[in-house]
Amino acid sequence: MELISDWVFQFIGQPPVDFTIFAQTINDPNVLGQIQKSFSHFVQTGQAWALLIGLVIGYMIRNLTSYG
């Protein structure tokens, strides 16, 4: 595999890349529960309000600085 990939990269002209594949163990397979927990933490810490305020202020600044 390495000989073929080295030849391909020499032909294309890009530097070789390490093709090591990393395996990981899954401790909590409850993906939807993790998303719900993350979203509730996002709201509880006030980051949702900061996002909304930033979007509104950014939209206002964009409209004030655009021409036409």
Distance bins in CASP14 RR format, pairs under 12 A and 6 or more apart:
PFRMAT RR
TARGET T0000
AUTHOR 0000-0000-0000
RMODE 2
METHOD distances of the structure
MODEL  1
1 7 0 0 0 0 0 1 0 0 0 0 0
1 8 0 0 0 0 0 1 0 0 0 0 0
1 16 0 0 0 0 0 1 0 0 0 0 0
1 19 1 0 0 1 0 0 0 0 0 0 0
1 20 0 0 0 0 0 1 0 0 0 0 0
1 21 0 0 0 0 0 1 0 0 0 0 0
2 8 0 0 0 0 0 1 0 0 0 0 0
2 9 0 0 0 0 0 1 0 0 0 0 0
2 16 0 0 0 0 1 0 0 0 0 0 0
2 17 0 0 0 0 0 1 0 0 0 0 0
2 18 0 0 0 0 0 1 0 0 0 0 0
2 19 0 0 0 0 1 0 0 0 0 0 0
2 20 0 0 0 0 0 1 0 0 0 0 0
3 9 0 0 0 0 0 1 0 0 0 0 0
3 10 0 0 0 0 0 1 0 0 0 0 0
3 16 0 0 0 0 0 1 0 0 0 0 0
4 10 0 0 0 0 0 1 0 0 0 0 0
4 11 0 0 0 0 0 1 0 0 0 0 0
4 16 0 0 0 0 0 1 0 0 0 0 0
4 19 0 0 0 0 0 1 0 0 0 0 0
5 11 0 0 0 0 0 1 0 0 0 0 0
5 12 0 0 0 0 0 1 0 0 0 0 0
5 14 0 0 0 0 0 1 0 0 0 0 0
5 15 0 0 0 0 0 1 0 0 0 0 0
5 16 1 0 0 1 0 0 0 0 0 0 0
5 17 0 0 0 0 1 0 0 0 0 0 0
5 18 0 0 0 0 0 1 0 0 0 0 0
5 19 1 0 0 1 0 0 0 0 0 0 0
6 12 0 0 0 0 0 1 0 0 0 0 0
6 13 0 0 0 0 0 1 0 0 0 0 0
6 14 0 0 0 0 0 1 0 0 0 0 0
6 15 0 0 0 0 0 1 0 0 0 0 0
6 16 1 0 1 0 0 0 0 0 0 0 0
6 17 0 0 0 0 0 1 0 0 0 0 0
6 18 0 0 0 0 0 1 0 0 0 0 0
6 19 0 0 0 0 0 1 0 0 0 0 0
7 13 0 0 0 0 0 1 0 0 0 0 0
7 16 0 0 0 0 0 1 0 0 0 0 0
8 14 0 0 0 0 1 0 0 0 0 0 0
8 15 0 0 0 0 0 1 0 0 0 0 0
8 16 0 0 0 0 1 0 0 0 0 0 0
8 17 0 0 0 0 0 1 0 0 0 0 0
8 19 0 0 0 0 0 1 0 0 0 0 0
9 15 1 0 0 1 0 0 0 0 0 0 0
9 16 1 0 1 0 0 0 0 0 0 0 0
9 17 1 0 0 1 0 0 0 0 0 0 0
9 18 0 0 0 0 0 1 0 0 0 0 0
9 19 0 0 0 0 0 1 0 0 0 0 0
10 16 0 0 0 0 1 0 0 0 0 0 0
26 34 0 0 0 0 0 1 0 0 0 0 0
27 34 0 0 0 0 0 1 0 0 0 0 0
28 34 1 0 0 1 0 0 0 0 0 0 0
28 35 0 0 0 0 0 1 0 0 0 0 0
28 37 0 0 0 0 1 0 0 0 0 0 0
30 36 0 0 0 0 1 0 0 0 0 0 0
30 37 0 0 0 0 1 0 0 0 0 0 0
31 37 0 0 0 0 0 1 0 0 0 0 0
31 38 0 0 0 0 0 1 0 0 0 0 0
32 38 0 0 0 0 0 1 0 0 0 0 0
32 39 0 0 0 0 0 1 0 0 0 0 0
33 39 0 0 0 0 1 0 0 0 0 0 0
33 40 0 0 0 0 1 0 0 0 0 0 0
33 41 0 0 0 0 0 1 0 0 0 0 0
34 40 0 0 0 0 0 1 0 0 0 0 0
34 41 0 0 0 0 0 1 0 0 0 0 0
35 41 0 0 0 0 0 1 0 0 0 0 0
35 42 0 0 0 0 0 1 0 0 0 0 0
36 42 0 0 0 0 0 1 0 0 0 0 0
36 43 0 0 0 0 0 1 0 0 0 0 0
37 43 0 0 0 0 0 1 0 0 0 0 0
37 44 0 0 0 0 0 1 0 0 0 0 0
38 44 0 0 0 0 0 1 0 0 0 0 0
38 45 0 0 0 0 0 1 0 0 0 0 0
38 47 0 0 0 0 0 1 0 0 0 0 0
38 48 0 0 0 0 0 1 0 0 0 0 0
39 45 0 0 0 0 0 1 0 0 0 0 0
39 47 0 0 0 0 0 1 0 0 0 0 0
39 48 0 0 0 0 1 0 0 0 0 0 0
40 46 0 0 0 0 0 1 0 0 0 0 0
40 47 0 0 0 0 0 1 0 0 0 0 0
40 48 0 0 0 0 0 1 0 0 0 0 0
41 47 0 0 0 0 1 0 0 0 0 0 0
41 48 0 0 0 0 0 1 0 0 0 0 0
42 48 1 0 1 0 0 0 0 0 0 0 0
42 49 0 0 0 0 0 1 0 0 0 0 0
42 50 0 0 0 0 1 0 0 0 0 0 0
42 51 0 0 0 0 1 0 0 0 0 0 0
42 52 0 0 0 0 0 1 0 0 0 0 0
43 49 0 0 0 0 1 0 0 0 0 0 0
43 50 0 0 0 0 0 1 0 0 0 0 0
43 51 0 0 0 0 0 1 0 0 0 0 0
43 52 0 0 0 0 0 1 0 0 0 0 0
45 51 0 0 0 0 0 1 0 0 0 0 0
46 52 0 0 0 0 1 0 0 0 0 0 0
46 53 0 0 0 0 0 1 0 0 0 0 0
47 53 0 0 0 0 0 1 0 0 0 0 0
47 54 0 0 0 0 0 1 0 0 0 0 0
48 54 0 0 0 0 0 1 0 0 0 0 0
48 55 0 0 0 0 0 1 0 0 0 0 0
49 55 0 0 0 0 0 1 0 0 0 0 0
49 56 0 0 0 0 0 1 0 0 0 0 0
50 56 0 0 0 0 0 1 0 0 0 0 0
50 57 0 0 0 0 0 1 0 0 0 0 0
51 57 0 0 0 0 0 1 0 0 0 0 0
51 58 0 0 0 0 0 1 0 0 0 0 0
52 58 0 0 0 0 0 1 0 0 0 0 0
52 59 0 0 0 0 0 1 0 0 0 0 0
53 59 0 0 0 0 0 1 0 0 0 0 0
53 60 0 0 0 0 0 1 0 0 0 0 0
54 60 0 0 0 0 1 0 0 0 0 0 0
54 61 0 0 0 0 1 0 0 0 0 0 0
54 62 0 0 0 0 0 1 0 0 0 0 0
55 61 0 0 0 0 0 1 0 0 0 0 0
55 62 0 0 0 0 0 1 0 0 0 0 0
56 62 0 0 0 0 0 1 0 0 0 0 0
56 63 0 0 0 0 0 1 0 0 0 0 0
57 63 0 0 0 0 0 1 0 0 0 0 0
57 64 0 0 0 0 0 1 0 0 0 0 0
58 64 0 0 0 0 1 0 0 0 0 0 0
58 65 0 0 0 0 1 0 0 0 0 0 0
58 66 0 0 0 0 0 1 0 0 0 0 0
59 65 0 0 0 0 0 1 0 0 0 0 0
59 66 0 0 0 0 0 1 0 0 0 0 0
60 66 0 0 0 0 0 1 0 0 0 0 0
END
